[in-house]
Amino acid sequence: MPIYEYACKDCAQQFEALVRSDSTPECPNCHSSQLEKLLSVFATTASSASAAPVMAGPCGSCGHPDGPGACGFH
């Protein structure tokens, strides 16, 4: 039973649903079956040994491409 992500075309609610092959999902907010299946992104863990390190930006905080002082933090 896969979990899918949907957006309701009637009320714009986004939600996940565990869908069996013999069932039709419905919006938990308005109970509409007018749904759009969304592209799901799967989760991974960053603690694996093969994960690449995350590099900080030029100023060491947000990584704004214009360099230190360009963002609202510095």
C-alpha positions as CSV (number, residue, x, y, z in Angstrom):
1,M,0.0,0.0,0.0
2,P,1.8,3.1,-1.2
3,I,1.5,6.5,0.3
4,Y,0.7,9.2,-2.2
5,E,0.6,13.0,-2.0
6,Y,-2.4,14.8,-3.3
7,A,-3.8,18.3,-3.8
8,C,-7.6,18.8,-3.7
9,K,-8.8,20.6,-6.8
10,D,-11.9,21.9,-4.9
11,C,-10.3,23.3,-1.6
12,A,-6.6,23.3,-2.4
13,Q,-5.8,21.2,0.7
14,Q,-2.6,19.1,0.3
15,F,-2.4,15.8,2.1
16,E,-0.9,12.3,2.0
17,A,-3.0,9.2,1.7
18,L,-2.3,5.5,2.1
19,V,-4.0,4.1,-1.0
20,R,-5.1,0.5,-1.5
21,S,-5.6,-0.7,-5.1
22,D,-9.4,-1.1,-4.6
23,S,-10.0,2.3,-3.0
24,T,-10.4,5.9,-4.2
25,P,-8.8,8.6,-2.0
26,E,-10.7,11.6,-0.9
27,C,-9.8,15.0,0.6
28,P,-9.9,14.9,4.4
29,N,-11.0,18.5,4.4
30,C,-14.0,18.6,2.0
31,H,-14.3,14.9,1.1
32,S,-14.0,15.7,-2.7
33,S,-12.5,13.0,-5.0
34,Q,-11.3,15.7,-7.4
35,L,-7.6,15.3,-6.6
36,E,-4.3,15.9,-8.3
37,K,-1.5,13.5,-7.5
38,L,1.6,15.4,-6.6
39,L,5.2,14.4,-7.2
40,S,6.6,13.0,-4.0
41,V,10.1,13.5,-2.6
42,F,11.4,10.7,-0.6
43,A,13.4,11.2,2.6
44,T,17.1,10.1,3.1
45,T,19.3,10.3,6.1
46,A,22.3,12.6,6.0
47,S,24.2,10.4,8.5
48,S,25.3,7.8,6.0
49,A,29.0,7.6,5.3
50,S,28.5,8.2,1.5
51,A,26.6,11.5,2.1
52,A,28.4,14.6,0.8
53,P,29.1,17.3,3.4
54,V,27.0,20.4,3.2
55,M,29.2,23.4,2.4
56,A,28.5,26.8,3.9
57,G,28.2,29.9,1.7
58,P,30.9,32.5,1.3
59,C,29.9,34.3,4.6
60,G,29.5,31.0,6.4
61,S,25.8,31.2,7.1
62,C,23.2,31.4,4.4
63,G,25.2,31.0,1.3
64,H,23.9,34.0,-0.6
65,P,25.6,34.0,-4.0
66,D,26.6,37.7,-3.9
67,G,28.9,37.0,-0.9
68,P,29.3,38.4,2.6
69,G,26.9,41.2,3.6
70,A,24.6,40.6,0.6
71,C,21.9,38.7,2.6
72,G,19.8,40.1,5.4
73,F,21.8,38.3,8.1
74,H,25.1,40.2,7.9
